[in-house]
């Protein structure tokens, strides 16, 4: 069975500090990988995704994630966070190549950026 | 205007009542989904529909039913609401023609349901 594990439920950091939100997946077939962000009182928005090609993918607001097949990881990083990055972040995997699959979400990591 | 809308945005009801949550989309997508979000549990899939005639159970379908009235509309019903169905409910859509793009899903703003 496929699964997605987000290793930290909460990550507090100070403004302008770097941050890494960790995500590991388990799947018997190949997967596409996603990070979604949920700002307070809002729905989920796609932040970035890995489908193929370069293993390093970037968002427009400075986040990046690297697909590591050998470690089955897709960690999200930002070199300098802002107060506005405070949100809950969800890692998700979409298994493909076998029978029709669905998006599998991790349990989320709450990023809290303090001044 | 939002591409994926949900009504109502908030609802308080009593145990045993029948409740319907509605989702509409203007994205022209063929696939639609219902999830519930609980603190610390992430998102769990309730039902999904790949087209009007194709409806499938997700991970936690017990106590719920759905109706795909048209390509653009997908409603979720709680036949007899119970307190542990108190949660945030999200509708999402995706497009089969771009599923080679990994089934990117687009979410509505959510419905906060409280069952007393």
Contacts between the chains, C-beta under 8 A, distances in Angstrom:
chain1	res1	chain2	res2	distance
A	9	B	40	6.7
A	32	B	102	3.3
A	32	B	103	7.4
A	34	B	102	7.1
A	34	B	104	7.3
A	36	B	107	7.9
A	42	B	109	6.4
A	42	B	110	7.7
A	43	B	4	7.8
A	43	B	90	6.0
A	43	B	107	4.0
A	43	B	108	5.6
A	43	B	109	4.7
A	43	B	110	5.3
A	44	B	43	7.6
A	44	B	90	7.0
A	44	B	92	7.9
A	44	B	107	4.4
A	45	B	107	7.3
A	46	B	104	5.9
A	46	B	105	7.8
A	46	B	106	7.6
A	49	B	101	8.0
A	49	B	102	6.0
A	49	B	104	6.5
A	51	B	101	6.3
A	51	B	102	5.0
A	90	B	42	6.3
A	90	B	43	6.9
A	94	B	102	5.1
A	94	B	103	5.1
A	96	B	102	7.5
A	102	B	33	7.9
A	102	B	45	6.0
A	102	B	48	6.4
A	102	B	58	7.2
A	102	B	103	7.9
A	103	B	45	7.8
A	103	B	103	6.2
A	103	B	105	6.0
A	105	B	42	4.6
A	105	B	43	4.4
A	105	B	44	7.8
A	106	B	42	5.8
A	107	B	40	6.2
A	107	B	41	6.0
A	107	B	42	4.0
A	108	B	40	7.8
A	108	B	42	5.1
